[in-house]
Amino acid sequence: MYNEIAIYDTILELYKCQPSEKIENPNLALLKAMDKNEKTEYLNTLRHFFNNNQSIGATAEHMFLHRNTIKYRLNKIRGLMEDDFDNPLIRLQMHLSLIIDEITSL
């Protein structure tokens, strides 16, 4: 439990020291806008996907959805974003962006 809290604290300190444009993935704003305007759940789906170690099955289970629904949403997200989810550095940046968004919106 402490390790999980410590990483959130470290990420928050990084966020305070750097302009948000350098840390946050710009596609996060796009997903937020889509969720707001079109009542999608892309941001929440992506957050669960990363929190479940990028497992479609675990994400579906935690969200009480069918795994095909998760696959569909992830494909839509990939289509909207210009980033390559297969790149581990892009995944890291997106996950950090989601954590920062979660922390700063509390």
C-alpha positions in Angstrom: 0.0 0.0 0.0 2.8 2.4 0.9 4.6 1.9 -2.5 1.4 2.7 -4.3 0.9 5.9 -2.4 4.6 6.8 -2.7 4.4 6.6 -6.5 1.4 8.9 -6.6 3.3 11.4 -4.4 6.3 11.2 -6.7 4.2 11.8 -9.8 2.5 14.8 -8.1 5.8 16.3 -7.2 6.9 15.9 -10.8 3.7 17.6 -12.0 4.4 20.5 -9.6 7.9 21.0 -11.0 7.2 20.8 -14.7 4.7 22.6 -17.0 1.8 20.3 -17.6 2.3 20.4 -21.3 5.6 18.6 -20.9 4.1 15.7 -18.9 0.5 15.3 -20.0 -0.4 13.5 -23.2 -2.3 16.0 -25.3 -4.7 13.3 -26.4 -6.1 13.2 -22.9 -8.0 16.4 -23.6 -9.4 14.9 -26.8 -10.7 11.9 -24.9 -12.2 14.1 -22.2 -14.0 16.2 -24.8 -15.4 13.1 -26.5 -16.6 11.7 -23.2 -18.3 15.0 -22.4 -19.8 15.7 -25.8 -20.7 12.2 -26.9 -21.3 10.6 -23.5 -18.6 8.0 -24.2 -16.5 6.3 -21.5 -13.2 6.3 -23.3 -11.2 8.0 -20.5 -12.6 5.7 -17.8 -12.0 2.7 -20.1 -8.4 3.7 -20.7 -7.8 4.3 -17.0 -9.1 0.8 -16.1 -7.1 -0.7 -18.9 -3.9 0.7 -17.6 -4.8 0.0 -14.0 -5.4 -3.7 -15.0 -2.0 -4.1 -16.6 -3.4 -3.7 -20.1 -5.5 -6.8 -19.7 -8.7 -6.7 -21.7 -10.2 -9.5 -19.7 -9.4 -7.9 -16.3 -10.6 -4.5 -17.5 -13.9 -6.0 -18.7 -14.4 -7.8 -15.4 -13.7 -4.6 -13.3 -16.0 -2.5 -15.5 -18.7 -5.2 -15.6 -18.6 -5.2 -19.4 -18.1 -7.8 -22.1 -14.5 -8.0 -23.3 -15.7 -7.2 -26.9 -17.0 -3.9 -25.6 -13.5 -3.1 -24.1 -11.9 -4.2 -27.4 -14.3 -1.9 -29.3 -13.6 1.1 -27.1 -9.8 0.6 -27.2 -10.0 0.4 -31.0 -12.0 3.6 -31.1 -9.5 5.3 -28.7 -6.6 4.1 -30.9 -8.4 5.6 -33.9 -8.8 8.9 -32.2 -5.3 9.2 -30.8 -2.3 9.7 -32.9 -0.1 7.8 -30.5 1.0 4.2 -30.9 -0.1 2.1 -27.9 2.4 -0.6 -28.8 5.2 1.9 -27.9 6.0 1.4 -24.1 7.1 5.0 -23.7 3.8 6.3 -25.2 1.9 4.0 -22.8 3.9 5.2 -19.9 3.2 8.9 -20.8 -0.5 8.1 -21.2 -0.6 6.3 -17.9 1.2 9.1 -16.1 -1.2 11.6 -17.7 -4.2 9.6 -16.4 -2.7 9.4 -12.9 -2.0 13.2 -12.9 -5.6 13.8 -14.1 -6.9 11.6 -11.4 -4.8 13.4 -8.7 -5.5 16.9 -9.8 -9.2 16.4 -10.2 -9.7 15.3 -6.6 
